[in-house]
Amino acid sequence: MAELKEEARERLYKTIGGRRPPKAEPRSPFWQRIRTWFIAGILVIAPLGITVWLALWFLDFVDARVMPLVPPAWNPETYMRFSVPGLGVLLLCLFLLLVGSVTAGMVGRAIRREGAKLMARVPVLRSVYSATEQIFETVLTRQSNAFRAVALVQYPRYGSWSIGFVTGTTQGEVQTLIEANVISVFVPTTPNPTTGYLLFLPEHEVHLLPITVEQGLRLVISSGIVLPDPPPAANPTEASQRAAAEAFVERRLAEMREAPPPKAAPRTTLLGRLRTYFVTGILVTAPIFITGWLAWQIFQFFDQSVKPLVPDSWNPESYLPFSLPGLGILVLLILLLAIGAFVTGYAGKLAVATGERLLARVPIVRGFYKAMKQVFETVLSPQSNAFREAVLIEYPRPNAFTIGFVAGQDSQVIEKAAQRELINVFVATTPNPTSGFLLLVPPEEAVVLHMTVEEALKMVISGGLITPPFNPAPPVVTVPPHDAPPAP
């Protein structure tokens, strides 16, 4: 009887052209529901908890560095029985607004110019200050297209794709050496997008994606787990979504091709003025703070490393009621001068030779010592070309270009194995140039750039945001001899 009912029910569904409703799935066991609830709880709590933790960490980080600088008489917490979280952030914002309002005027601009001239006289710190200032000016300016487009590029070879961020159209000397229109693309690492590689790619090989930079960053940080949502469309069809994506890409390409728009007139509203003051305050204080912090770290490192080595009888701080900042650096400079004066003489050369013979007998130490000696002799030698030239090479595939730094000629052992002449080229990561890849490149495949190593480093560190000015040399006009036939 049950089989007849089932057969009749099937004939009924076929007659009316309907589809049999799916059978209800069996209820999952209790332990599976517990697992589902647990995962759902993690998905809700984990993002919220991490976000709150990062916000509190940022508040504590800023408060711990700002509040000690506030005099007790001006500190509201002096008159309260409890602390105010976020007070340091508020005071920092007020300070930036004050600095911006002061430096936005004619007197403030004159002070900034004189300060920049003074900073330009310091050998090492001037590069840090100049690069940091240009990066902040480029990123914070309202007309900049830096890091505002996500692209899909073939990296590190054809057929393999990666997510990159467009930093703008390439200009200057690099563009003059490449026939096609070139776009600067920063390809970040995963899950830390603060480092990566700067590539110069032809425009037709950069496929802009209709997603925001924030969505692209989430895609990179999550290793491809968090996928971006498709762009919203009025008619949710595949054709309309494709048209919206193509319109977005064309609009982005047009923005990058056109000349930089003229600076907008200053906004007269209160909110506009506050924003201008705030950005100006960041542009003034951030480069000074970062440069000063780096100088202080170097200063403290040498000072604290050398001071413990000075005997108490020779240490002036043993007889003074206060410490002398910079004493360790001064002692280090005097010690280096004394050692240099000693080893340049006959007795010093003999002592160095004897010490090297003794080190050569220690199995592990001798290799390390020999390597360090060769590195310093190569870099510090006046006749050395190590890191004194910047080159443009095709890397990591044909039709993709990057900047490298010549480390010197390769050894005969390597050239014999490769059966050709090679040079050592160091390709640095962005924005941290202390790491990268060592490539062995034929000299004819490395184009020497006219820009200095310092300018090339700025370009690499900024991800292509800072482009050094380039004035190509005028063509050489050859005057034919008098007896030569006239040109047709």
C-alpha positions in Angstrom: 0.0 0.0 0.0 2.8 2.4 0.8 4.5 1.7 -2.5 1.3 2.5 -4.4 1.0 5.8 -2.6 4.6 6.7 -3.4 4.1 5.9 -7.1 0.9 8.0 -7.3 2.7 10.9 -5.6 5.5 10.7 -8.3 2.9 10.6 -11.2 1.2 13.7 -9.6 4.5 15.7 -9.6 5.2 14.7 -13.2 1.7 15.7 -14.3 1.8 19.2 -12.8 5.5 19.7 -14.0 6.7 20.3 -10.5 9.7 19.0 -8.7 9.6 16.8 -5.7 10.6 18.7 -2.6 13.9 17.5 -1.1 13.7 15.2 1.8 14.5 16.8 5.1 18.1 16.1 6.1 18.5 14.1 9.2 19.2 16.2 12.3 22.9 16.4 13.0 24.2 14.8 16.2 24.5 16.9 19.3 28.3 17.0 19.1 28.2 18.4 15.6 25.8 21.2 16.8 28.2 21.9 19.6 31.1 22.2 17.1 29.0 24.5 14.8 28.1 26.8 17.8 31.8 26.9 18.9 33.0 27.9 15.4 30.2 30.5 15.1 31.3 31.9 18.5 34.9 32.2 17.3 33.8 33.9 14.1 31.9 36.5 16.1 34.2 37.1 19.0 37.7 36.8 17.4 37.5 39.7 15.0 35.8 41.9 17.6 38.3 40.9 20.3 41.4 41.5 18.0 40.1 44.8 16.9 39.5 46.0 20.5 42.9 44.7 21.5 44.6 46.6 18.8 42.7 49.8 19.6 43.6 49.5 23.3 47.2 48.7 22.4 47.4 51.8 20.2 45.9 53.9 23.0 48.3 52.6 25.6 51.3 53.0 23.2 50.5 56.6 22.5 49.5 57.4 26.1 52.7 55.9 27.5 54.9 58.1 25.2 52.9 61.4 25.3 51.8 61.7 28.9 55.3 61.7 30.4 56.0 64.8 28.2 53.1 66.7 29.7 54.0 68.9 32.8 52.2 67.8 35.9 50.5 71.2 36.2 49.0 70.8 32.7 48.1 67.1 33.2 44.4 66.6 34.0 45.2 63.2 35.6 47.1 65.1 38.3 43.8 66.5 39.7 41.9 63.3 39.1 41.8 60.1 41.1 41.7 57.9 38.0 43.5 57.8 34.6 41.9 58.8 31.4 42.6 56.3 28.6 43.1 58.0 25.2 44.2 61.3 26.7 47.6 61.0 25.1 45.9 60.5 21.7 43.7 63.6 22.2 46.7 65.7 23.2 48.7 64.4 20.2 45.9 65.4 17.9 45.7 68.9 19.5 49.5 69.3 19.2 49.4 68.3 15.5 46.6 70.9 14.9 48.6 73.6 16.7 51.8 72.8 14.8 49.8 72.7 11.5 48.1 76.1 12.2 51.5 77.7 13.0 53.4 76.3 10.1 50.7 76.9 7.6 51.4 80.7 7.7 54.3 82.6 6.1 56.4 82.6 9.2 55.9 78.8 9.7 56.9 78.1 6.1 60.1 80.1 6.5 60.9 78.2 9.7 60.4 74.9 7.8 62.7 76.0 5.0 65.5 76.9 7.4 65.1 73.7 9.3 65.2 71.7 6.1 68.5 73.5 5.1 69.9 72.7 8.5 69.0 69.0 8.3 70.5 68.8 4.8 73.9 69.4 6.3 73.9 66.2 8.4 75.4 63.4 6.3 73.3 60.3 7.2 70.2 61.8 8.7 69.5 64.1 5.7 68.7 61.1 3.6 66.3 59.7 6.2 64.6 63.1 6.7 64.3 63.8 3.0 62.9 60.4 2.1 60.4 60.4 5.0 59.2 63.9 4.2 58.6 63.1 0.5 56.8 59.9 1.4 54.4 61.6 3.8 53.8 64.4 1.3 53.0 62.0 -1.5 50.8 59.7 0.6 48.8 62.4 2.5 48.3 64.8 -0.4 44.7 64.8 -1.7 45.7 64.6 -5.4 47.9 61.6 -5.0 46.9 58.2 -6.6 49.5 56.3 -4.5 48.2 53.0 -3.2 44.7 53.7 -4.5 44.4 50.9 -7.0 44.7 47.1 -6.8 46.2 45.3 -9.8 46.6 41.7 -11.0 50.1 41.1 -12.4 52.0 38.1 -13.7 54.6 37.6 -11.1 57.2 36.0 -10.6 56.8 34.5 -14.1 54.4 34.4 -17.0 51.4 32.3 -16.1 51.7 32.9 -12.3 49.6 35.8 -11.0 50.0 38.0 -7.9 48.2 40.9 -6.3 49.9 44.3 -6.5 49.2 47.9 -5.6 49.7 50.6 -8.1 51.8 53.5 -6.8 51.5 55.6 -10.0 52.8 55.9 -13.5 56.6 55.6 -13.7 58.3 58.8 -14.6 61.9 60.1 -15.0 64.9 58.0 -16.1 63.2 54.6 -15.7 60.4 55.6 -18.2 62.9 56.9 -20.7 64.7 53.5 -20.8 61.6 51.5 -21.5 59.6 51.9 -24.7 56.1 51.2 -23.4 54.2 53.3 -20.8 55.3 51.9 -17.5 53.4 51.6 -14.2 55.0 51.3 -10.8 53.5 48.3 -8.9 54.3 47.2 -5.3 53.9 43.5 -4.8 53.7 42.8 -1.0 54.5 39.7 0.9 52.0 37.6 2.9 50.9 37.9 5.7 53.0 41.0 6.3 52.2 43.5 3.5 54.7 46.1 4.8 57.5 44.5 2.8 57.6 43.4 -0.8 59.2 44.3 -4.2 58.8 47.3 -6.5 58.3 46.4 -10.2 58.0 48.5 -13.3 55.6 46.9 -15.7 54.2 47.9 -19.1 50.7 49.3 -18.8 49.1 46.5 -20.9 50.4 43.9 -18.4 48.8 45.6 -15.3 45.2 44.5 -14.9 43.4 46.8 -12.5 40.8 45.1 -10.3 37.5 46.7 -9.4 38.1 46.4 -5.6 39.3 48.8 -3.0 42.8 48.8 -1.6 41.4 47.7 1.8 39.8 44.6 0.1 43.1 43.9 -1.7 45.0 44.1 1.6 42.6 41.8 3.3 43.1 39.3 0.4 46.9 39.5 0.8 47.0 39.3 4.6 44.6 36.4 4.7 46.6 34.4 2.1 43.6 34.4 -0.2 41.1 33.2 2.4 39.1 36.5 2.6 37.8 37.1 -0.9 36.6 40.6 -2.0 32.9 41.1 -2.7 31.9 41.9 -6.3 31.2 45.5 -7.1 27.5 46.5 -6.6 25.5 46.9 -9.8 22.0 48.2 -10.4 21.1 45.1 -12.4 22.6 42.1 -10.8 23.5 40.2 -13.9 26.9 39.0 -15.1 27.0 41.4 -18.1 26.2 44.5 -15.9 28.8 43.5 -13.3 31.4 43.0 -16.1 30.5 46.5 -17.5 30.8 48.1 -14.1 34.3 46.5 -13.6 35.4 47.6 -17.1 34.2 51.2 -16.4 36.1 51.2 -13.1 39.3 50.0 -14.7 39.0 52.6 -17.5 38.4 55.4 -15.0 41.5 54.4 -13.0 43.7 54.2 -16.1 42.5 57.6 -17.2 43.3 59.1 -13.8 46.9 57.7 -14.0 47.5 58.8 -17.6 46.4 62.3 -17.2 48.7 65.1 -15.8 48.5 65.8 -12.1 45.5 68.1 -11.5 46.2 71.6 -10.1 46.1 72.0 -6.4 42.6 72.6 -5.1 41.9 75.9 -3.4 41.9 75.8 0.4 38.6 74.9 1.9 37.0 77.7 3.8 34.9 75.5 6.1 36.0 74.9 9.7 36.3 71.2 9.1 38.4 71.8 5.9 40.8 74.1 7.8 41.1 71.6 10.7 41.9 68.8 8.2 44.5 71.0 6.5 46.1 71.9 9.8 46.1 68.3 11.0 47.8 67.0 7.7 50.3 69.9 7.9 51.1 69.0 11.5 51.8 65.4 10.4 54.0 66.6 7.5 56.0 68.8 9.8 56.4 66.5 12.9 56.5 63.0 11.4 59.8 63.4 9.4 61.4 65.2 12.4 60.2 62.6 14.9 61.3 59.6 12.8 64.7 61.1 12.0 65.3 62.1 15.6 64.2 58.7 16.8 66.5 56.9 14.5 69.4 59.2 15.5 68.7 58.6 19.1 68.6 54.9 18.7 72.0 54.9 17.0 73.3 57.3 19.7 72.1 55.1 22.6 73.3 51.9 21.0 76.9 53.1 20.7 76.8 55.0 23.9 75.5 52.1 26.0 77.8 49.6 24.3 81.1 51.5 24.9 80.5 53.0 28.3 80.7 49.7 30.2 84.1 49.0 28.6 85.7 52.3 30.0 87.5 51.7 33.4 86.0 53.6 36.3 89.3 55.5 36.9 89.1 56.8 33.3 85.4 57.5 33.2 84.5 61.1 33.9 81.1 60.1 35.1 82.7 58.5 38.2 83.7 62.0 39.4 80.7 63.9 38.2 77.2 64.0 39.8 75.6 63.7 36.4 76.0 61.5 33.3 77.5 62.7 30.0 75.4 61.6 27.0 77.6 60.9 24.0 80.6 59.9 26.0 80.6 56.4 24.6 80.6 57.7 21.0 83.4 60.1 21.8 85.5 57.3 23.3 84.8 55.1 20.3 85.9 57.7 17.9 89.1 58.3 19.8 89.8 54.6 20.1 89.3 54.1 16.3 91.7 56.9 15.6 94.3 55.5 17.9 94.0 52.0 16.5 94.2 53.3 12.9 97.3 55.3 13.7 98.9 52.3 15.3 98.2 49.7 12.6 99.5 52.0 9.8 103.0 51.7 11.3 105.4 48.8 11.1 104.7 47.5 14.6 100.9 47.6 13.9 101.2 45.8 10.6 103.3 43.1 12.3 100.8 42.7 15.1 97.8 42.5 12.7 99.6 39.8 10.6 100.4 37.8 13.8 96.8 38.0 14.9 95.5 36.9 11.6 97.8 33.9 11.6 96.5 32.9 15.0 92.8 33.3 13.9 93.5 31.2 10.8 94.0 28.2 13.1 90.6 28.4 14.7 88.2 26.3 12.6 84.9 28.4 12.7 86.2 31.8 13.7 88.6 32.0 10.8 85.9 31.8 8.2 83.7 34.4 9.8 86.7 36.8 10.3 87.8 36.4 6.7 84.3 37.0 5.4 83.8 40.1 7.5 87.3 41.5 6.6 86.5 41.1 2.9 83.2 42.8 3.2 84.6 45.8 5.0 87.6 46.1 2.7 85.3 45.9 -0.4 82.8 48.4 0.9 85.1 51.0 2.5 87.9 50.9 -0.1 88.0 54.1 -2.2 88.6 52.1 -5.4 85.6 49.8 -4.8 82.5 50.0 -6.9 80.4 48.2 -4.4 76.9 49.8 -4.0 78.1 52.8 -5.9 75.9 52.3 -9.0 72.2 51.7 -9.5 71.1 49.6 -12.5 67.8 48.7 -14.2 67.4 45.0 -14.8 64.7 42.7 -16.1 63.5 40.8 -13.0 61.9 38.4 -12.2 60.7 37.7 -15.8 61.0 39.3 -19.2 59.2 42.6 -19.7 59.2 43.3 -15.9 61.9 45.7 -14.5 63.3 46.6 -11.1 66.1 48.6 -9.6 69.3 46.9 -8.3 72.6 47.9 -6.9 75.9 46.7 -8.2 77.9 44.9 -5.5 81.0 44.3 -7.7 82.5 41.9 -10.3 81.8 38.2 -9.8 84.5 35.7 -8.9 86.4 33.7 -11.5 85.0 30.4 -10.1 81.4 31.5 -10.7 82.2 33.0 -14.1 83.9 29.8 -15.2 80.9 27.7 -14.1 78.5 30.0 -15.9 80.9 30.4 -18.9 80.3 34.1 -19.2 81.1 37.4 -17.4 78.8 38.2 -14.5 78.3 41.1 -12.0 76.7 40.9 -8.6 73.4 42.8 -8.3 71.5 43.3 -5.1 67.8 43.7 -5.5 66.4 45.2 -2.3 62.9 44.8 -0.8 60.5 47.6 -0.3 60.4 49.6 2.1 63.2 47.7 4.0 66.3 47.7 1.7 68.4 45.7 4.2 67.0 42.4 2.8 66.5 41.2 -0.8 68.0 38.9 -3.4 71.6 38.6 -4.8 71.4 38.1 -8.6 74.3 37.3 -10.9 73.6 39.2 -14.1 75.5 39.6 -17.3 76.9 43.2 -17.6 75.1 43.8 -20.9 71.7 43.1 -19.3 72.2 45.7 -16.5 71.5 49.3 -17.6 73.4 51.8 -15.4 71.2 54.6 -14.2 72.2 58.2 -14.0 70.5 58.6 -10.6 72.7 58.3 -7.5 72.5 55.3 -5.2 70.8 57.6 -2.6 68.1 58.6 -5.1 67.6 55.0 -6.2 67.2 54.0 -2.5 64.6 56.6 -2.0 62.7 55.3 -5.0 62.8 51.7 -3.7 62.0 52.6 -0.1 59.0 54.8 -1.2 57.6 52.1 -3.5 58.0 54.3 -6.5 56.3 57.3 -4.9 59.5 59.4 -5.0 60.9 59.7 -8.5 64.2 61.6 -8.8 64.3 64.4 -11.4 66.0 63.4 -14.7 67.2 65.7 -17.3 68.4 63.6 -20.3 71.6 64.8 -21.9 71.1 66.6 -25.2 71.9 64.6 -28.3 75.5 64.8 -29.4 75.7 66.6 -32.8 78.5 65.2 -35.0 79.9 67.8 -37.4 81.0 66.0 -40.6 84.3 66.8 -42.2 84.4 69.3 -45.1 85.2 66.7 -47.7 82.3 64.4 -46.7 79.3 64.3 -49.0 76.2 66.2 -47.9 73.5 64.2 -46.2 70.6 63.2 -48.6 
